[in-house]
Amino acid sequence: MIQNKRIFLYDLKLETFYDSNDSGYGDFNGLKQKIDYLTFLDVNCVVIEDILKHYENKFELEKVNFNYGSIEDFKELKKALDLKNIDLAITLNLTKIKQSATNLNNYENLYRKANLEKTQELTILDTYIKNENKYLNLNTIASFVEEFKKVINFYNNLNIQTLILEDFDFLIEDKKLNKQNRFQFLVDIFKIVKKINVNIKVILKSHKFKKEAYLSLIKFNEKFNCFDYLYLTHLSLNNLNTHLKWAQKMPLNYQELFNQFKLFINQSNVILALGSDQVGRITSRWGSENSYLFETIKTFNLFLMSSKNSIAIYYGDEFGILRAKIPINYQFNNPDFNEEKRFIQTKNISKETYYLAQSYQNKWTSHTWMAWNNSYCSGASNRGNGNIFNSIDFQNNNVENQLNNKYSALNFFKKSIRFIFYKYKDFFLDQNTKIEYDFSKEGYIKIFHKNLIQDKSIIFIINLSKNSLRSNHYDNNYKILLTTYANKFYASIPEFLMPYESLVLISERKQ
């Protein structure tokens, strides 16, 4: 079997990334203006949402174009990314394909109404604008297939080469079926895409943790192709597997994190993420907003890169952006917020505890302006938007400041990517490089890569904890390549690791 290339996805929210025209929304031209930053990060693929959402229940094309950009702007963005060898991926939610097709219908009607050229190149749908949001179920497969084809053709006409198919889980939940029948619809979807354009990469994405299903799916995919990559964000939802846990600020469960991570450490075709748009920010939830800020995110990102899996970074997590600075009495875009708060109180959880948990864990606290600098709206917009907030301490914790600090989390991230994905790429992905690991429930992780043929070993020693932990490594034949403690002098491999202190060690035959 040909091994997939190990890739680095950068998953962002277009509307919060960079506003190029003071509309109060990030847009295509804004993303285009920040391509140099993506190049600096060595991103392989940048991910944005289904752009057809911009046309949902919209009746003024000019307003859509002003807020997000026109289709011509999108094409120019794609060309600019291609010049930098950065792929552009679109996320399509499989439970909402009907809505995407409806939005495509609306898009075409708006362009037809405006008498724009080249509308004949697009798929012509019913002119009736349907605004209801209907979800796919297995009784509507025939209509789903036709709507899916139309949406894929739309993106193929825009030269999109990567599609992320989100929330596919419901298609494989019938455990009464054998594996082949259980996964057959995914095979069919894969074939539909490849028939339209064999060069389009298909990435299946899930936010859930389903150990048996995903391990079976990976094995099944070796024989019956149903994806190019599998993108899993369940690690971001660590220790939040019940409704009541969401109502309390939960600590990181190290054992759960590593047990769910280690299943995929040898899979370059599995993309793992620690952050996502489903929950609050990594550094605020799992670290400290007041101390060890750089060390915290350095350690978590190093952990994410420590094996053979591909990785995804949710925008801002490369440098440790913090949660949103929300206004007093914010209700997190939840019309039932007060009712939920009262229900939680019946479970002996105070409203103060509930609100604190929401301010750290609710997904809307991660939908902040990208922190470019310390100016208005974090340097992402000159106008602002009442629904998009700045992150906490953006005045100090932003891209501009971190680029100017050689010891920053951002520069460490860049250095780590160059080291792991480029300088030692062949070593990590060599089939003769074997992985062993050691783990403690206190947050200590040791991941050992050894290649007897190359006579080389690389070890990741990681402390995910705010406490000092014993390192369990006593071989001083290794030298330190990377450390999350930039200003620390090492005479030898330390016996104890400081809070969030992590090291990359190497031992190799001298040439």
C-alpha positions as CSV (number, residue, x, y, z in Angstrom):
1,M,0.0,0.0,0.0
2,I,1.3,3.5,-0.9
3,Q,1.7,5.6,2.2
4,N,-0.1,8.9,2.2
5,K,1.9,12.1,2.5
6,R,1.8,13.5,6.0
7,I,0.1,16.9,5.8
8,F,-0.6,20.0,7.8
9,L,-4.1,21.5,7.6
10,Y,-4.9,25.0,8.8
11,D,-8.6,25.2,9.7
12,L,-10.0,28.7,9.9
13,K,-13.2,30.8,10.1
14,L,-13.2,33.0,7.0
15,E,-15.5,35.7,8.6
16,T,-13.1,36.1,11.6
17,F,-9.7,35.9,9.9
18,Y,-9.2,39.2,8.1
19,D,-11.5,41.9,6.8
20,S,-10.1,43.6,3.7
21,N,-12.8,46.2,3.1
22,D,-14.2,47.2,6.5
23,S,-17.4,45.2,6.1
24,G,-17.1,43.8,9.6
25,Y,-16.6,40.3,8.1
26,G,-13.5,38.4,7.1
27,D,-13.5,37.8,3.3
28,F,-11.7,36.1,0.4
29,N,-9.5,39.1,-0.3
30,G,-8.6,39.3,3.4
31,L,-7.5,35.6,3.4
32,K,-5.6,36.4,0.1
33,Q,-3.7,39.2,1.8
34,K,-2.5,36.8,4.6
35,I,-1.1,34.1,2.3
36,D,2.4,35.1,3.3
37,Y,1.5,34.1,6.9
38,L,0.3,30.7,5.7
39,T,3.5,30.3,3.8
40,F,5.5,31.2,6.9
41,L,3.7,28.4,8.8
42,D,4.4,25.9,6.0
43,V,0.7,25.1,5.7
44,N,-0.1,22.4,3.1
45,C,-3.8,23.1,3.0
46,V,-6.0,25.8,4.3
47,V,-9.6,24.9,5.2
48,I,-12.7,27.1,5.0
49,E,-16.4,26.5,5.4
50,D,-18.8,25.8,2.5
51,I,-18.9,29.2,0.7
52,L,-22.5,28.5,-0.4
53,K,-23.6,29.3,3.2
54,H,-23.0,32.9,2.3
55,Y,-26.0,32.7,0.0
56,E,-28.4,31.1,2.5
57,N,-31.6,33.2,2.8
58,K,-29.9,36.1,1.1
59,F,-31.6,38.2,-1.5
60,E,-29.0,40.9,-2.3
61,L,-26.0,39.8,-4.2
62,E,-24.2,43.0,-3.6
63,K,-24.4,42.6,0.2
64,V,-23.0,39.0,0.0
65,N,-20.1,40.2,-2.2
66,F,-19.4,43.1,0.1
67,N,-19.3,41.0,3.2
68,Y,-17.4,37.9,1.9
69,G,-16.3,38.6,-1.6
70,S,-17.6,37.6,-5.0
71,I,-17.0,34.3,-6.9
72,E,-14.4,36.1,-8.9
73,D,-12.6,37.0,-5.7
74,F,-12.8,33.4,-4.6
75,K,-11.2,32.3,-7.9
76,E,-8.4,34.9,-7.4
77,L,-7.8,33.5,-3.9
78,K,-7.5,30.0,-5.2
79,K,-5.0,31.1,-7.9
80,A,-2.9,33.0,-5.3
81,L,-2.8,29.9,-3.0
82,D,-1.9,27.7,-5.9
83,L,1.1,29.9,-6.7
84,K,2.3,29.2,-3.1
85,N,1.6,25.5,-3.4
86,I,-1.1,25.7,-0.7
87,D,-4.3,23.7,-1.3
88,L,-7.7,25.2,-0.6
89,A,-10.2,22.8,1.0
90,I,-13.9,23.3,1.4
91,T,-15.9,21.7,4.3
92,L,-19.2,20.2,3.3
93,N,-21.5,18.9,6.1
94,L,-23.1,15.6,4.8
95,T,-26.1,16.1,7.0
96,K,-26.8,19.4,5.2
97,I,-26.3,18.7,1.6
98,K,-29.9,19.6,0.8
99,Q,-29.2,23.0,2.3
100,S,-26.0,23.4,0.3
101,A,-28.0,22.5,-2.9
102,T,-30.7,25.1,-1.9
103,N,-28.0,27.7,-1.4
104,L,-26.5,26.9,-4.8
105,N,-29.9,27.4,-6.3
106,N,-30.2,30.8,-4.6
107,Y,-26.7,31.7,-5.7
108,E,-27.5,31.0,-9.3
109,N,-30.7,32.9,-9.1
110,L,-28.9,36.0,-7.7
111,Y,-26.3,35.9,-10.4
112,R,-28.9,35.3,-13.1
113,K,-30.9,38.3,-11.7
114,A,-27.7,40.4,-11.8
115,N,-27.1,39.4,-15.5
116,L,-23.6,38.3,-14.7
117,E,-21.7,36.4,-17.4
118,K,-20.8,32.7,-17.4
119,T,-23.8,31.5,-15.3
120,Q,-24.3,28.9,-18.0
121,E,-21.2,27.1,-16.8
122,L,-22.9,26.3,-13.5
123,T,-25.5,23.6,-12.8
124,I,-29.0,24.9,-13.4
125,L,-31.4,24.1,-10.5
126,D,-35.0,24.7,-9.9
127,T,-35.6,28.5,-9.8
128,Y,-37.7,28.2,-6.6
129,I,-35.7,29.3,-3.6
130,K,-36.2,26.9,-0.7
131,N,-35.2,28.2,2.6
132,E,-35.9,25.3,5.0
133,N,-33.0,23.3,6.3
134,K,-33.6,19.6,5.8
135,Y,-31.2,16.9,7.0
136,L,-30.3,13.7,5.2
137,N,-31.6,10.4,6.4
138,L,-31.3,7.0,4.8
139,N,-34.8,7.3,3.3
140,T,-33.8,10.2,1.1
141,I,-30.6,8.7,-0.4
142,A,-31.7,9.2,-4.1
143,S,-32.3,12.9,-3.7
144,F,-29.1,13.2,-1.6
145,V,-27.0,11.7,-4.4
146,E,-28.3,14.2,-7.0
147,E,-27.9,17.2,-4.7
148,F,-24.4,16.0,-3.7
149,K,-23.4,15.7,-7.3
150,K,-24.5,19.2,-8.1
151,V,-22.6,20.7,-5.2
152,I,-19.5,18.7,-6.1
153,N,-19.7,19.9,-9.7
154,F,-20.0,23.5,-8.5
155,Y,-16.7,23.2,-6.6
156,N,-15.0,21.2,-9.3
157,N,-15.8,24.1,-11.7
158,L,-14.0,26.3,-9.2
159,N,-11.0,24.0,-9.4
160,I,-11.3,22.9,-5.8
161,Q,-9.0,19.9,-5.3
162,T,-9.8,18.9,-1.7
163,L,-13.2,18.4,-0.1
164,I,-13.8,17.7,3.6
165,L,-17.0,15.7,4.2
166,E,-18.0,16.5,7.7
167,D,-20.4,14.5,10.1
168,F,-20.4,11.3,8.1
169,D,-20.8,9.2,11.3
170,F,-24.6,8.6,10.9
171,L,-23.9,6.7,7.7
172,I,-21.9,4.0,9.6
173,E,-23.9,3.7,12.8
174,D,-25.9,0.6,11.8
175,K,-24.0,-2.1,13.7
176,K,-26.3,-4.8,12.4
177,L,-24.6,-4.6,9.0
178,N,-21.3,-6.3,8.3
179,K,-18.3,-4.0,7.7
180,Q,-18.6,-3.9,3.9
181,N,-22.3,-3.0,3.9
182,R,-21.8,-0.6,6.8
183,F,-19.2,1.4,5.0
184,Q,-20.6,0.9,1.5
185,F,-22.3,4.3,1.3
186,L,-19.0,6.0,2.0
187,V,-17.5,4.0,-0.9
188,D,-20.3,5.2,-3.1
189,I,-19.7,8.9,-2.1
190,F,-16.0,8.5,-2.7
191,K,-16.7,7.1,-6.2
192,I,-19.1,9.9,-7.0
193,V,-16.4,12.5,-6.2
194,K,-13.7,10.6,-8.1
195,K,-15.9,10.2,-11.1
196,I,-16.4,13.9,-11.3
197,N,-12.7,14.5,-10.9
198,V,-10.2,11.8,-9.9
199,N,-7.8,14.4,-8.6
200,I,-10.1,15.7,-5.8
201,K,-8.9,14.5,-2.4
202,V,-11.7,13.2,-0.1
203,I,-11.3,13.9,3.6
204,L,-13.8,12.4,6.0
205,K,-14.2,14.5,9.1
206,S,-15.7,13.7,12.5
207,H,-15.9,15.3,15.9
208,K,-16.9,12.1,17.7
209,F,-14.8,9.4,19.2
210,K,-15.8,5.9,17.9
211,K,-12.9,3.6,18.5
212,E,-14.2,0.4,16.9
213,A,-15.8,2.2,14.0
214,Y,-12.8,4.3,13.0
215,L,-10.2,1.5,13.4
216,S,-12.5,-0.7,11.2
217,L,-12.9,2.1,8.7
218,I,-9.1,2.5,8.4
219,K,-8.7,-1.2,7.8
220,F,-11.6,-1.3,5.4
221,N,-10.1,1.7,3.4
222,E,-7.0,-0.3,2.7
223,K,-9.0,-2.6,0.5
224,F,-12.1,-0.6,-0.5
225,N,-11.2,3.0,-1.0
226,C,-13.6,5.4,0.8
227,F,-11.3,8.3,1.8
228,D,-7.9,9.8,1.2
229,Y,-7.6,11.1,4.7
230,L,-9.6,10.8,7.9
231,Y,-9.8,14.0,9.9
232,L,-10.7,13.5,13.6
233,T,-11.2,16.3,16.2
234,H,-12.5,14.3,19.1
235,L,-9.4,15.1,21.1
236,S,-10.6,18.7,21.4
237,L,-13.6,17.4,23.4
238,N,-11.5,15.7,26.1
239,N,-13.4,15.0,29.3
240,L,-16.7,16.6,27.9
241,N,-18.6,13.4,27.2
242,T,-21.7,14.2,29.2
243,H,-24.1,17.2,29.3
244,L,-23.3,17.9,33.0
245,K,-19.6,18.0,32.2
246,W,-20.2,20.8,29.8
247,A,-21.9,22.6,32.6
248,Q,-18.7,22.6,34.7
249,K,-15.1,23.6,33.8
250,M,-13.4,20.3,33.3
251,P,-9.7,19.6,33.7
252,L,-7.7,17.8,31.0
253,N,-8.0,14.0,31.4
254,Y,-4.5,13.0,30.4
255,Q,-5.2,9.3,30.3
256,E,-8.3,9.8,28.0
257,L,-6.3,12.1,25.8
258,F,-3.4,9.7,25.2
259,N,-5.5,6.6,24.9
260,Q,-7.5,8.2,22.1
261,F,-4.3,9.6,20.5
262,K,-2.2,6.5,20.5
263,L,-4.7,4.6,18.3
264,F,-3.6,6.6,15.3
265,I,0.1,7.3,15.9
266,N,1.2,5.2,12.8
267,Q,-1.4,6.6,10.4
268,S,-0.2,9.4,8.1
269,N,-3.7,9.3,6.5
270,V,-5.3,10.2,9.8
271,I,-5.4,14.0,10.6
272,L,-5.6,14.7,14.3
273,A,-6.4,18.1,15.9
274,L,-6.4,19.3,19.5
275,G,-8.4,22.4,18.8
276,S,-11.7,22.8,16.9
277,D,-14.7,25.0,16.3
278,Q,-16.8,22.8,18.6
279,V,-15.3,23.9,21.9
280,G,-13.3,26.7,23.6
281,R,-9.6,27.4,23.2
282,I,-6.8,25.0,24.1
283,T,-4.6,27.3,26.1
284,S,-7.5,28.7,28.2
285,R,-9.0,25.3,29.0
286,W,-5.9,23.2,29.5
287,G,-3.2,25.7,30.5
288,S,-3.0,29.0,32.3
289,E,-3.9,32.4,30.9
290,N,-1.6,34.1,33.4
291,S,1.6,31.9,33.4
292,Y,3.4,29.4,31.2
293,L,1.4,30.8,28.2
294,F,4.1,30.0,25.6
295,E,5.2,26.8,27.2
296,T,1.7,25.5,27.3
297,I,0.9,25.8,23.6
298,K,4.4,24.8,22.6
299,T,4.0,21.5,24.5
300,F,0.5,20.7,23.2
301,N,1.5,21.4,19.6
302,L,4.7,19.3,20.0
303,F,2.6,16.5,21.3
304,L,0.3,16.7,18.3
305,M,3.3,16.4,16.0
306,S,5.1,13.7,18.0
307,S,4.0,10.7,15.9
308,K,3.4,9.7,12.2
309,N,-0.2,11.1,12.0
310,S,-1.0,14.2,9.9
311,I,-2.1,17.3,11.9
312,A,-4.7,20.1,11.8
313,I,-4.4,23.4,13.6
314,Y,-7.5,25.5,14.4
315,Y,-6.6,29.1,13.5
316,G,-4.7,30.9,16.3
317,D,-3.7,27.7,18.2
318,E,-0.3,27.8,16.6
319,F,0.6,30.6,19.0
320,G,-1.8,30.1,21.8
321,I,-4.7,32.5,21.2
322,L,-7.0,32.7,24.2
323,R,-10.7,32.5,24.6
324,A,-13.0,35.4,23.7
325,K,-13.4,38.4,25.9
326,I,-17.1,38.2,26.2
327,P,-19.4,40.9,27.5
328,I,-21.3,40.6,30.8
329,N,-24.5,38.5,30.5
330,Y,-23.5,37.1,27.1
331,Q,-25.8,34.1,26.2
332,F,-23.5,32.4,23.7
333,N,-25.9,32.6,20.8
334,N,-28.2,30.2,22.6
335,P,-31.9,31.3,22.8
336,D,-32.5,28.6,25.5
337,F,-29.5,29.8,27.6
338,N,-31.6,30.9,30.7
339,E,-33.7,27.7,30.6
340,E,-30.6,25.6,30.5
341,K,-29.1,27.5,33.3
342,R,-32.1,26.9,35.5
343,F,-32.1,23.2,34.6
344,I,-28.4,22.9,35.6
345,Q,-29.2,24.5,38.9
346,T,-31.6,21.6,39.6
347,K,-28.5,19.4,39.3
348,N,-26.8,21.3,42.2
349,I,-24.5,23.2,39.8
350,S,-24.6,26.9,40.5
351,K,-25.3,29.5,37.8
352,E,-21.8,31.0,38.5
353,T,-20.2,27.6,37.9
354,Y,-22.3,27.1,34.8
355,Y,-21.4,30.5,33.4
356,L,-17.7,30.0,34.1
357,A,-17.8,26.7,32.3
358,Q,-19.5,28.3,29.3
359,S,-16.9,31.1,29.1
360,Y,-14.1,28.5,28.8
361,Q,-15.8,25.6,26.9
362,N,-18.6,27.0,24.8
363,K,-17.6,26.9,21.1
364,W,-18.5,30.6,20.6
365,T,-15.6,31.5,22.8
366,S,-13.2,30.2,20.1
367,H,-14.9,32.2,17.3
368,T,-12.7,35.3,17.9
369,W,-11.0,37.7,15.6
370,M,-7.6,36.4,14.5
371,A,-5.1,38.3,16.7
372,W,-2.8,40.0,14.2
373,N,-1.7,42.9,16.3
374,N,-2.8,45.1,19.2
375,S,-5.0,47.5,17.3
376,Y,-8.8,47.7,17.0
377,C,-10.5,44.3,16.4
378,S,-7.1,42.6,16.9
379,G,-5.9,44.1,13.6
380,A,-8.4,41.8,11.7
381,S,-11.0,44.6,10.9
382,N,-11.3,48.3,11.1
383,R,-15.1,48.2,11.5
384,G,-15.8,45.4,13.9
385,N,-18.8,43.2,14.3
386,G,-21.0,43.0,17.4
387,N,-21.1,39.2,17.1
388,I,-17.3,38.7,16.9
389,F,-15.1,39.4,19.9
390,N,-11.4,39.9,20.6
391,S,-9.5,37.3,22.4
392,I,-8.3,37.9,26.0
393,D,-5.0,39.7,26.1
394,F,-4.8,40.2,22.3
395,Q,-2.9,43.4,22.9
396,N,0.1,41.3,24.0
397,N,-0.7,37.8,22.6
398,N,-0.8,38.4,18.8
399,V,1.0,37.5,15.6
400,E,3.0,40.7,15.3
401,N,4.4,40.5,18.8
402,Q,5.2,36.8,18.6
403,L,7.0,37.2,15.2
404,N,9.3,39.8,16.9
405,N,10.1,37.4,19.8
406,K,12.5,34.6,18.7
407,Y,11.5,32.6,21.8
408,S,7.7,32.9,21.2
409,A,5.3,30.0,20.7
410,L,4.7,31.0,17.1
411,N,8.4,30.8,16.2
412,F,8.7,27.6,18.1
413,F,5.8,26.2,16.1
414,K,7.5,27.2,12.8
415,K,10.8,25.6,14.0
416,S,9.0,22.4,15.0
417,I,7.2,22.1,11.7
418,R,10.5,22.5,9.8
419,F,12.2,19.9,12.0
420,I,9.4,17.2,12.0
421,F,7.8,17.7,8.6
422,Y,10.8,18.5,6.5
423,K,14.3,17.9,8.0
424,Y,13.5,14.5,9.5
425,K,10.5,13.7,7.4
426,D,12.0,10.6,5.8
427,F,13.0,9.3,9.2
428,F,9.6,9.6,10.8
429,L,7.7,8.1,7.8
430,D,10.2,5.3,7.1
431,Q,8.5,1.9,7.6
432,N,11.5,0.8,9.5
433,T,11.0,3.5,12.1
434,K,9.1,1.9,15.0
435,I,7.3,3.8,17.7
436,E,7.2,2.9,21.4
437,Y,5.7,4.9,24.2
438,D,5.5,5.4,27.9
439,F,2.7,7.3,29.7
440,S,1.6,8.3,33.2
441,K,-1.8,9.5,34.2
442,E,-0.2,12.6,35.7
443,G,0.5,13.9,32.2
444,Y,4.0,12.6,31.3
445,I,4.4,11.1,27.8
446,K,7.4,9.6,26.1
447,I,7.3,8.8,22.5
448,F,10.3,6.9,21.2
449,H,11.0,6.6,17.4
450,K,13.8,4.1,16.6
451,N,15.2,3.0,13.2
452,L,17.8,0.3,13.5
453,I,18.8,0.5,9.8
454,Q,19.5,4.2,10.0
455,D,20.9,3.7,13.5
456,K,19.0,6.7,14.7
457,S,16.5,7.4,17.5
458,I,14.4,10.5,18.2
459,I,12.5,10.8,21.5
460,F,9.7,13.2,22.5
461,I,9.6,13.8,26.2
462,I,6.4,15.7,27.0
463,N,4.9,17.2,30.2
464,L,1.3,18.2,29.6
465,S,0.9,19.2,33.2
466,K,1.2,22.4,35.3
467,N,3.2,20.3,37.8
468,S,6.9,19.1,37.7
469,L,7.1,15.5,36.7
470,R,10.0,12.9,36.6
471,S,11.2,12.5,33.1
472,N,12.1,8.8,33.2
473,H,15.0,9.3,30.7
474,Y,18.5,8.8,31.9
475,D,20.5,8.1,28.7
476,N,22.8,11.0,28.1
477,N,23.9,9.8,24.7
478,Y,21.1,11.9,23.4
479,K,21.4,15.6,22.5
480,I,18.5,18.1,22.8
481,L,17.1,19.3,19.5
482,L,14.1,21.2,20.8
483,T,12.8,22.5,24.1
484,T,9.7,24.4,25.1
485,Y,11.8,26.3,27.7
486,A,13.7,28.7,25.4
487,N,16.0,30.3,28.0
488,K,16.9,27.2,29.9
489,F,20.5,25.9,29.9
490,Y,20.8,22.1,29.8
491,A,24.0,20.5,31.0
492,S,22.3,17.1,30.6
493,I,18.9,15.6,30.1
494,P,16.9,16.7,33.2
495,E,15.7,14.2,35.7
496,F,12.5,16.3,36.3
497,L,10.5,18.3,33.8
498,M,9.2,21.7,34.8
499,P,5.5,22.6,34.1
500,Y,4.8,22.2,30.4
501,E,8.5,21.5,29.7
502,S,9.0,19.2,26.8
503,L,12.0,18.1,24.9
504,V,12.9,16.5,21.6
505,L,16.1,14.3,21.8
506,I,18.2,12.6,19.1
507,S,20.8,9.9,19.0
508,E,22.3,9.1,15.7
509,R,25.4,7.5,14.1
510,K,28.0,10.0,13.2
511,Q,28.6,10.3,9.5
